């Protein structure tokens, strides 16, 4: 028996992850422009952007570990 791919849970998970990624990448560009607008050098603005991306990566890794520990359907 073939299982359906486009289930309600899959669509909700896809949309939530897609929106989360879009917000993260849209903020990435605006953070740098905002920092430059405040008079910060391009180098420091790039550093801020890198810290933002590193924080996003760490939060994704940590949230996956926490979900694995607590359970996915809690």
N, C-alpha and C positions, 0 to 999 in steps of 0.2 A: 504494500500500500504506500502510495506517495504522500508525503506530508506537504502541506502548504507552506510556502516561504513567507508570503505576505500576510502574516497574522496580525491581529490587533496589537499584541505585545511587541512584535518586531517593529511595527510602524511607530509606536510610541517611543520605543528605545532609540530608533533611528532619528526621529525628529528631535528628541531631547539632546542627543549627542551632537547632532548637526547644529542645532541652535547654540549649544555651548561652545563648539569649535568656532562658529562664525563670530560670536561675541569676543572670544579670545583673540582671533586674528584681526578683527576690526579695531579692537583696543590697542593692539600692537603698533599699528601705524599711527594712531592718534596720540599715544603716549609720547612717542618720539617727537612729533610735531608740537605737542603741548610743552614738552620740556624745552625745545628750541625756542618757542615763543616766549618763555620765561627768561631767556637770556643765557641759558646753559649751552656750553659748547657741544658740537656735534659728537665728539668723543664720549662725553658724559651721557648724552642722550642715548647713544648706542649701548652704553653700559647699562643704563636703566632698562632699555629694551631687552637686553640679554638677561638681566635679573628677573624681569617679568616672565620671560619664556622659561627660565630655570624653575621659577616658583610654580608655574603651571605644570611643568613636567613632574616636579616633586609631589604636587597635590594629586595628580592623576595616579601616580604610583602608590601614594599613601591611601587614597580612597579605595583603590583596588584591594590592597592588603586588609584594610578595615572591613570591606564588604566580605572578603573571603573568611575573615575571622568571625564576624557577626552573623553571617548568613545572607544570601542574596534576596530572600523573600521575606525578610523581617519587616 
